[in-house]
Amino acid sequence: MSATRTLTTAPRGERADRRSSTTSVGSESSHRLRGRILLYAAMTLFGVVFLFPLVFMFVSSLKPDSQILQDIDSVNAFLPVGDISLDNYFGVFDRVPVAQFMFNSILVTVLTVGLGLVVNSMAGFALSRLAWKGRIVVLAVIIATLIVPFETIAVPMVYWVAQLPTLVMEGGVLKYDFGWLNTYEVQIVPFIANAFSIFLFTQYFSTIPKSLDEAARIDGASWFTIYRRILVPLSGPAFATVAILTFLPAWNQYLWPLMVVQKEELRPVMVGMQYFFQLNTAWGEVMAYTSLITLPVLIVFLIFQRAFVSSIAASGVKG
């Protein structure tokens, strides 16, 4: 009888264990689902909060000034309702040479980003892959320059760029002269080398195994070949991140061009903002102009956002 009882009670215990395990799995999955719902709800809330200024800017660019001031205290400020038109955009093109400003900013930004990627990545390669005395000290000095505000060195930089030699074309003849003021190069060259970009490249290159370098050196590859054929193809996220971080300040330059560029045909888009605050401020045109100059930034970030996030994550794990 005891044996029979043992045989009959064992399956009941197993069924109970199965029920308890099923219940625990179900509760765990429900907790995960709740956590995901809360996470996505919080992310959506933060996303909406950060989108409010952009929505307000784009919507206000379609309204006249009276409509903007009327809707400022209501939810209509974020809705395209009322007197909607493209008149502000036409007014922007009538007031400032938008096309010339956009061309100048695109030229300066593209050259600054392109040259910066080459110079800063090669500096990061030298600091992370080559063994030479003093590289730790050099890296420390480069990082230390990050604490120096640009405003403290802006005036000395103006003096030095005014003394630099340059070549100018006068009457079809190439002449030697001094001074970079009112040129494109004064807006590009001082910002090619960047301490944070060098540091980021150094950190990212350090995550790549050095055994690849050793194998390439055995095969007779030079250090530049290793940089170009091995490190660069494996560092796409780092290049995308540096491109974004270099693009933003290059595109948003205001103080420096205001100090070194007096010719209207050489000014970037940010300096064009002062044209709208000289007499009566036309807020609709201000919003339209800021919408135009914000679009390139949004497009660049949307293109490189995935590589940007993956590079920051990789750098964070390394650090």
C-alpha positions in Angstrom: 0.0 0.0 0.0 2.8 2.4 0.8 4.4 1.7 -2.5 1.1 2.3 -4.2 0.7 5.6 -2.3 4.2 6.6 -3.3 3.6 5.9 -6.9 0.3 7.8 -6.9 1.6 10.9 -5.0 4.8 11.4 -7.1 2.9 12.5 -10.2 0.9 15.0 -8.1 4.2 16.5 -6.9 5.5 16.8 -10.4 2.3 18.5 -11.5 2.6 21.0 -8.6 6.2 21.8 -9.6 5.2 22.3 -13.2 2.4 24.6 -12.1 4.7 26.6 -9.8 7.3 26.9 -12.5 4.7 28.0 -15.1 3.4 30.6 -12.7 6.9 31.9 -12.0 7.7 32.1 -15.7 4.4 33.9 -16.3 5.0 36.4 -13.6 8.5 37.1 -14.8 7.3 37.7 -18.3 4.6 40.0 -17.0 7.2 42.0 -15.0 9.3 42.3 -18.1 6.4 43.5 -20.1 5.5 46.1 -17.5 9.1 47.3 -17.4 9.2 47.7 -21.1 5.9 49.6 -21.2 7.2 52.0 -18.5 10.5 52.4 -20.3 8.9 53.2 -23.6 6.4 55.5 -22.0 9.2 57.4 -20.3 11.2 57.6 -23.5 8.1 58.8 -25.4 7.5 61.5 -22.8 11.1 62.7 -22.9 11.0 62.6 -26.7 7.9 64.7 -26.8 9.4 67.2 -24.4 12.5 67.6 -26.5 10.5 67.9 -29.7 8.4 70.8 -28.4 10.9 73.6 -29.3 11.3 72.1 -32.8 7.6 71.8 -33.4 7.0 75.3 -32.1 9.7 76.6 -34.4 8.4 74.9 -37.6 4.8 75.8 -36.8 5.5 79.4 -36.0 7.5 79.8 -39.2 4.1 79.4 -41.1 2.3 82.0 -39.1 2.4 85.9 -39.1 3.7 87.7 -36.1 0.3 88.6 -34.8 -0.8 84.9 -34.9 2.4 83.8 -33.1 1.8 86.2 -30.2 -1.9 85.4 -30.0 -1.2 81.6 -29.8 1.8 81.8 -27.5 -0.3 81.0 -24.3 -2.3 78.1 -25.8 -1.8 74.7 -27.3 -2.3 76.4 -30.7 1.3 77.5 -30.6 2.2 73.9 -31.4 -0.5 73.3 -34.0 -0.6 74.6 -37.7 -3.9 76.4 -37.3 -5.0 79.9 -38.2 -3.4 82.0 -40.9 -1.0 79.5 -42.4 1.3 80.5 -45.3 4.9 80.5 -46.7 5.2 84.3 -46.6 7.8 84.2 -43.9 10.1 82.0 -46.0 9.7 84.4 -49.0 10.5 87.3 -46.6 13.7 85.5 -45.4 15.0 85.2 -49.0 14.2 88.9 -49.6 15.9 90.1 -46.4 19.2 88.1 -46.4 21.2 86.2 -49.1 20.3 82.8 -47.7 21.7 80.9 -50.6 25.1 82.5 -50.2 25.1 82.0 -46.5 24.1 78.3 -46.9 26.9 77.8 -49.5 29.5 79.3 -47.2 28.4 77.2 -44.2 28.3 74.0 -46.2 31.7 74.7 -47.7 33.3 75.5 -44.4 31.6 72.6 -42.6 32.4 70.0 -45.2 36.1 70.9 -45.3 36.4 71.2 -41.5 34.8 67.8 -41.0 36.7 66.1 -43.8 40.1 67.4 -42.9 39.4 66.9 -39.2 38.6 63.2 -39.7 41.9 62.7 -41.4 44.1 64.7 -39.1 42.4 63.7 -35.8 42.2 60.0 -36.8 45.9 59.9 -37.7 46.8 61.6 -34.4 44.6 59.1 -32.5 46.3 56.2 -34.4 49.8 57.5 -33.4 48.7 57.8 -29.8 47.0 54.4 -29.5 49.0 52.1 -31.8 52.6 53.4 -32.0 55.1 53.0 -29.1 57.1 56.2 -28.6 58.3 58.1 -25.6 56.1 60.8 -24.2 52.9 59.8 -25.9 51.1 59.6 -22.5 52.2 63.1 -21.7 51.2 64.4 -25.1 47.7 62.8 -24.7 47.4 64.4 -21.3 48.3 67.8 -22.7 45.8 67.4 -25.5 43.0 66.4 -23.0 44.0 69.4 -20.8 43.3 71.8 -23.6 39.6 70.8 -23.3 39.2 73.0 -20.2 40.4 76.1 -22.0 37.3 78.2 -23.2 37.5 79.3 -26.7 36.6 82.9 -25.7 39.9 83.2 -23.8 42.0 82.5 -26.9 39.8 84.1 -29.5 41.5 87.6 -29.4 45.1 86.2 -29.6 43.9 84.0 -32.5 42.6 87.0 -34.4 46.0 88.6 -34.0 47.9 85.6 -35.2 45.7 84.8 -38.2 46.1 88.4 -39.2 49.9 87.8 -39.4 49.9 84.6 -41.3 51.2 84.5 -44.9 48.8 83.9 -47.8 48.5 84.0 -51.6 46.1 86.4 -53.2 45.0 86.8 -56.8 45.1 90.4 -58.0 44.6 91.3 -61.7 45.2 87.7 -62.7 48.6 87.7 -60.9 49.3 85.5 -57.8 50.8 87.7 -55.1 52.3 87.0 -51.7 50.6 88.8 -48.8 49.9 88.6 -45.1 46.6 88.1 -43.2 43.8 85.5 -43.3 41.0 87.9 -42.4 38.0 87.8 -44.7 38.9 84.4 -46.2 37.5 80.9 -46.0 40.7 79.4 -44.6 40.4 81.5 -41.4 37.1 79.8 -40.7 38.4 76.3 -41.5 42.1 75.8 -40.5 41.9 76.7 -36.8 39.2 74.1 -36.2 40.6 71.1 -38.0 42.6 69.6 -35.1 40.2 68.9 -32.2 41.3 67.6 -28.8 38.1 65.7 -28.1 38.1 64.1 -31.5 41.7 62.9 -31.0 40.8 61.5 -27.6 37.8 59.7 -29.0 39.8 58.2 -31.9 42.5 57.1 -29.4 40.0 55.4 -27.2 38.2 53.6 -30.0 41.4 52.5 -31.7 42.6 51.0 -28.4 39.6 48.6 -28.5 40.9 47.0 -31.7 43.3 44.1 -31.0 46.9 45.0 -31.7 47.5 41.4 -33.0 46.1 42.7 -36.3 48.9 45.2 -36.5 51.5 42.6 -35.7 50.2 40.3 -38.4 50.2 43.1 -40.9 53.7 44.1 -40.0 54.9 40.5 -40.5 53.4 40.7 -44.0 55.4 43.8 -44.7 52.6 46.5 -44.3 53.6 50.0 -43.3 52.0 51.8 -40.5 50.1 54.0 -42.9 48.8 50.9 -44.6 47.7 49.5 -41.3 45.9 52.7 -40.6 44.2 52.9 -44.0 43.5 49.2 -44.6 42.8 47.9 -41.1 41.9 50.6 -38.6 39.8 52.9 -40.8 37.4 50.1 -42.1 36.9 48.8 -38.5 36.2 52.3 -37.1 33.1 53.4 -38.9 31.1 54.3 -35.7 34.0 56.4 -34.4 34.3 58.3 -37.7 30.5 58.8 -37.8 30.6 60.1 -34.2 33.4 62.5 -34.8 31.7 63.7 -38.0 28.6 64.6 -36.1 30.5 66.2 -33.2 32.6 68.2 -35.6 29.7 69.1 -37.9 27.7 70.8 -35.1 30.2 73.4 -33.9 31.4 74.1 -37.4 27.8 74.7 -38.6 26.9 76.7 -35.5 29.9 79.1 -35.6 28.9 82.6 -34.7 31.5 84.4 -32.6 34.6 83.6 -34.6 33.2 84.5 -38.1 31.8 87.7 -36.6 35.3 88.6 -35.5 37.3 87.6 -38.6 34.9 88.0 -41.5 33.5 91.4 -42.5 32.5 90.6 -46.1 28.9 89.6 -46.5 29.7 87.1 -49.3 31.9 85.1 -46.9 29.6 84.9 -43.8 28.0 81.7 -42.6 24.4 81.2 -41.8 24.6 81.8 -38.0 25.9 85.4 -38.6 22.9 85.9 -40.8 20.7 85.8 -37.7 21.7 89.3 -36.7 20.0 90.7 -39.8 16.6 89.9 -38.3 17.2 91.9 -35.1 18.5 95.2 -36.5 15.1 97.1 -36.6 11.7 95.6 -35.8 12.0 91.9 -35.0 10.0 89.8 -37.4 9.5 86.6 -35.3 7.8 84.7 -38.2 10.9 85.3 -40.4 13.2 84.4 -37.5 11.4 81.1 -37.1 11.5 80.5 -40.8 15.3 81.2 -41.0 16.1 79.0 -38.0 14.0 76.2 -39.6 16.0 76.4 -42.8 19.4 76.3 -41.0 18.2 73.5 -38.6 17.2 71.1 -41.3 20.8 70.2 -42.4 21.6 69.4 -38.7 18.6 67.1 -38.3 19.4 65.3 -41.6 23.0 64.7 -40.7 22.0 63.3 -37.3 19.3 61.0 -38.7 21.8 59.6 -41.2 24.6 58.9 -38.6 22.5 58.3 -35.4 22.9 54.5 -35.3 26.7 54.7 -35.7 26.8 57.6 -33.2 25.1 55.6 -30.5 27.1 52.4 -31.1 30.4 54.4 -30.9 29.5 56.1 -27.7 28.5 52.7 -26.2 31.8 51.2 -27.3 33.8 54.1 -25.9 31.8 53.8 -22.6 32.5 50.1 -22.3 36.2 50.7 -22.9 36.5 53.7 -20.5 
